[in-house]
Amino acid sequence: MTPADLLAICDSLNDERGTGGQSRLARLLGWHHTTVWRKLNGQSQISQSDELAIRQAVASLKASGSGVSR
């Protein structure tokens, strides 16, 4: 997963004002919001286990119908 892929996921989690996707993803994963920010900016590598956790969190949100816009 690249930072651009992660950005697309964060964007899909944004609220009606187009904000909050990074924080929402961090809450879903139990991460600090700056961890998501560092991965988006390439300061921290997105590992394979990170990618799996991110994809699982987004999939569970889609399955519950909790507002993923993609």
PyRosetta script that sets phi, psi and omega in degrees:
from pyrosetta import init, pose_from_sequence

init()
pose = pose_from_sequence("MTPADLLAICDSLNDERGTGGQSRLARLLGWHHTTVWRKLNGQSQISQSDELAIRQAVASLKASGSGVSR")
pose.set_psi(1, 134.3)
pose.set_omega(1, 179.0)
pose.set_phi(2, -98.2)
pose.set_psi(2, 164.4)
pose.set_omega(2, 174.2)
pose.set_phi(3, -56.7)
pose.set_psi(3, -33.2)
pose.set_omega(3, 178.6)
pose.set_phi(4, -66.1)
pose.set_psi(4, -38.3)
pose.set_omega(4, 175.9)
pose.set_phi(5, -63.5)
pose.set_psi(5, -43.1)
pose.set_omega(5, 179.3)
pose.set_phi(6, -64.2)
pose.set_psi(6, -39.5)
pose.set_omega(6, 177.7)
pose.set_phi(7, -61.8)
pose.set_psi(7, -41.7)
pose.set_omega(7, 178.5)
pose.set_phi(8, -62.0)
pose.set_psi(8, -38.9)
pose.set_omega(8, 178.2)
pose.set_phi(9, -66.6)
pose.set_psi(9, -45.2)
pose.set_omega(9, 178.2)
pose.set_phi(10, -60.2)
pose.set_psi(10, -42.8)
pose.set_omega(10, 178.5)
pose.set_phi(11, -60.8)
pose.set_psi(11, -35.9)
pose.set_omega(11, -179.7)
pose.set_phi(12, -69.9)
pose.set_psi(12, -18.4)
pose.set_omega(12, 179.8)
pose.set_phi(13, -95.5)
pose.set_psi(13, -1.3)
pose.set_omega(13, -179.3)
pose.set_phi(14, -62.1)
pose.set_psi(14, 153.9)
pose.set_omega(14, 177.6)
pose.set_phi(15, -83.1)
pose.set_psi(15, -171.0)
pose.set_omega(15, -176.5)
pose.set_phi(16, -64.7)
pose.set_psi(16, -19.0)
pose.set_omega(16, 177.1)
pose.set_phi(17, -90.4)
pose.set_psi(17, -1.7)
pose.set_omega(17, -179.8)
pose.set_phi(18, 81.0)
pose.set_psi(18, 23.8)
pose.set_omega(18, -178.8)
pose.set_phi(19, -132.1)
pose.set_psi(19, 166.8)
pose.set_omega(19, 170.6)
pose.set_phi(20, 93.4)
pose.set_psi(20, -2.6)
pose.set_omega(20, -176.7)
pose.set_phi(21, -63.0)
pose.set_psi(21, -41.2)
pose.set_omega(21, -179.8)
pose.set_phi(22, -64.4)
pose.set_psi(22, -44.7)
pose.set_omega(22, -179.4)
pose.set_phi(23, -66.5)
pose.set_psi(23, -39.5)
pose.set_omega(23, 179.6)
pose.set_phi(24, -63.8)
pose.set_psi(24, -43.5)
pose.set_omega(24, 177.8)
pose.set_phi(25, -62.8)
pose.set_psi(25, -42.8)
pose.set_omega(25, 179.2)
pose.set_phi(26, -59.8)
pose.set_psi(26, -43.3)
pose.set_omega(26, 178.3)
pose.set_phi(27, -63.4)
pose.set_psi(27, -42.1)
pose.set_omega(27, 179.5)
pose.set_phi(28, -60.5)
pose.set_psi(28, -35.9)
pose.set_omega(28, -176.0)
pose.set_phi(29, -91.8)
pose.set_psi(29, -10.7)
pose.set_omega(29, -175.3)
pose.set_phi(30, 74.9)
pose.set_psi(30, 24.2)
pose.set_omega(30, 179.2)
pose.set_phi(31, -100.2)
pose.set_psi(31, 160.1)
pose.set_omega(31, 170.0)
pose.set_phi(32, -74.9)
pose.set_psi(32, 145.1)
pose.set_omega(32, -176.4)
pose.set_phi(33, -59.8)
pose.set_psi(33, -27.9)
pose.set_omega(33, 179.6)
pose.set_phi(34, -71.2)
pose.set_psi(34, -22.6)
pose.set_omega(34, 176.2)
pose.set_phi(35, -64.2)
pose.set_psi(35, -44.2)
pose.set_omega(35, 177.7)
pose.set_phi(36, -63.5)
pose.set_psi(36, -43.8)
pose.set_omega(36, -179.1)
pose.set_phi(37, -59.6)
pose.set_psi(37, -44.6)
pose.set_omega(37, -179.9)
pose.set_phi(38, -63.7)
pose.set_psi(38, -37.3)
pose.set_omega(38, 178.6)
pose.set_phi(39, -70.3)
pose.set_psi(39, -36.5)
pose.set_omega(39, 177.2)
pose.set_phi(40, -65.7)
pose.set_psi(40, -33.6)
pose.set_omega(40, -176.6)
pose.set_phi(41, -94.8)
pose.set_psi(41, 5.4)
pose.set_omega(41, 176.7)
pose.set_phi(42, 77.5)
pose.set_psi(42, 8.2)
pose.set_omega(42, 179.1)
pose.set_phi(43, -79.9)
pose.set_psi(43, -18.7)
pose.set_omega(43, 178.3)
pose.set_phi(44, -135.3)
pose.set_psi(44, 132.7)
pose.set_omega(44, -177.5)
pose.set_phi(45, -69.2)
pose.set_psi(45, 144.8)
pose.set_omega(45, 174.5)
pose.set_phi(46, -92.3)
pose.set_psi(46, 105.6)
pose.set_omega(46, -176.9)
pose.set_phi(47, -77.8)
pose.set_psi(47, 169.9)
pose.set_omega(47, 178.2)
pose.set_phi(48, -64.0)
pose.set_psi(48, -38.2)
pose.set_omega(48, 178.8)
pose.set_phi(49, -68.6)
pose.set_psi(49, -34.1)
pose.set_omega(49, 174.2)
pose.set_phi(50, -61.3)
pose.set_psi(50, -47.2)
pose.set_omega(50, -179.3)
pose.set_phi(51, -59.2)
pose.set_psi(51, -44.8)
pose.set_omega(51, 179.5)
pose.set_phi(52, -63.2)
pose.set_psi(52, -42.1)
pose.set_omega(52, 179.3)
pose.set_phi(53, -64.7)
pose.set_psi(53, -41.3)
pose.set_omega(53, 179.5)
pose.set_phi(54, -63.9)
pose.set_psi(54, -48.4)
pose.set_omega(54, -179.1)
pose.set_phi(55, -63.9)
pose.set_psi(55, -38.1)
pose.set_omega(55, 178.2)
pose.set_phi(56, -66.3)
pose.set_psi(56, -41.5)
pose.set_omega(56, 179.5)
pose.set_phi(57, -63.1)
pose.set_psi(57, -43.3)
pose.set_omega(57, -180.0)
pose.set_phi(58, -68.0)
pose.set_psi(58, -40.3)
pose.set_omega(58, 178.8)
pose.set_phi(59, -63.5)
pose.set_psi(59, -39.9)
pose.set_omega(59, 179.9)
pose.set_phi(60, -68.4)
pose.set_psi(60, -33.1)
pose.set_omega(60, 176.4)
pose.set_phi(61, -67.6)
pose.set_psi(61, -42.4)
pose.set_omega(61, 177.6)
pose.set_phi(62, -62.4)
pose.set_psi(62, -42.5)
pose.set_omega(62, -178.0)
pose.set_phi(63, -65.2)
pose.set_psi(63, -32.4)
pose.set_omega(63, -179.7)
pose.set_phi(64, -85.5)
pose.set_psi(64, -8.0)
pose.set_omega(64, 179.2)
pose.set_phi(65, 72.0)
pose.set_psi(65, 30.3)
pose.set_omega(65, -175.1)
pose.set_phi(66, -93.4)
pose.set_psi(66, 30.5)
pose.set_omega(66, 167.9)
pose.set_phi(67, 87.1)
pose.set_psi(67, 48.7)
pose.set_omega(67, 167.9)
pose.set_phi(68, -93.3)
pose.set_psi(68, 128.2)
pose.set_omega(68, -171.7)
pose.set_phi(69, -89.2)
pose.set_psi(69, 18.1)
pose.set_omega(69, 177.7)
pose.set_phi(70, -129.0)
pose.dump_pdb("model.pdb")
